[in-house]
Amino acid sequence: CVVLKTASLIQTVFNFSRPRDVSHYEAFRGYHAAYHMQVENPSVTPFSTGAIARGLSAVVVALSRLQDPNLNAENAAQLAPDYAPTLENVRNSIVKRVASCAEDMAERTQAEQGAQKRVDRWIKRAHVVQGQAAALSYERRVGNHVPLLSRPEDGAWTTFTCLNSLRGVEKASNLVLLDSFEGDLSGSEDSQ
């Protein structure tokens, strides 16, 4: 896991002997305007506050469903209290992964607390739904099933709102390129 502490510059070098590269060069404006469509941008801060808040629920649920086949069915979200040891193993796996990558102790603590919070809320939600004579499913509302997961477009953000793409973790930063600049960079008006 690599953590970048400074700004970086990524360059694309085209090979003139490859038709695809030549095509990118010949139509550079259109290609550059839509380069994000061809590359999924990985986060350089996978354990940032935004990434944890918006992505950890999906990771907890996905790992749980993958780790135990009994939790994989759509209506198996209700079984979380019966599989608390599996959920604890998932939490421990996440904590171990973060510890191996994140240098910042605050990031480690945040990820550990976030994973524990999701496990606890999932189990509590299963108990509450069961007490209402309903069942907890992962996503679908069928009959008396209440979904654990929701989508951002469903309304207010909750602990188990899951993104459709990790591009929505943080807001994009705007970069303004000035061709020329006349003025004082120190911020002082009388420094001439």
HELIX and SHEET records of a PDB file:
HELIX    1   1 PRO A   19  GLU A   26  1                                   8    
HELIX    2   2 PHE A   28  ALA A   33  1                                   6    
HELIX    3   3 TYR A   35  MET A   37  5                                   3    
HELIX    4   4 THR A   49  GLN A   67  1                                  19    
HELIX    5   5 PRO A   69  LEU A   71  5                                   3    
HELIX    6   6 GLU A   74  TYR A   83  5                                  10    
HELIX    7   7 ALA A   84  CYS A  101  1                                  18    
HELIX    8   8 MET A  105  GLY A  131  1                                  27    
HELIX    9   9 PRO A  152  ASP A  154  5                                   3    
HELIX   10  10 LEU A  166  GLY A  168  5                                   3    
SHEET    1   A 2 ALA A 135  SER A 137  0                                        
SHEET    2   A 2 HIS A 145  PRO A 147  1                                        
END                                                                             
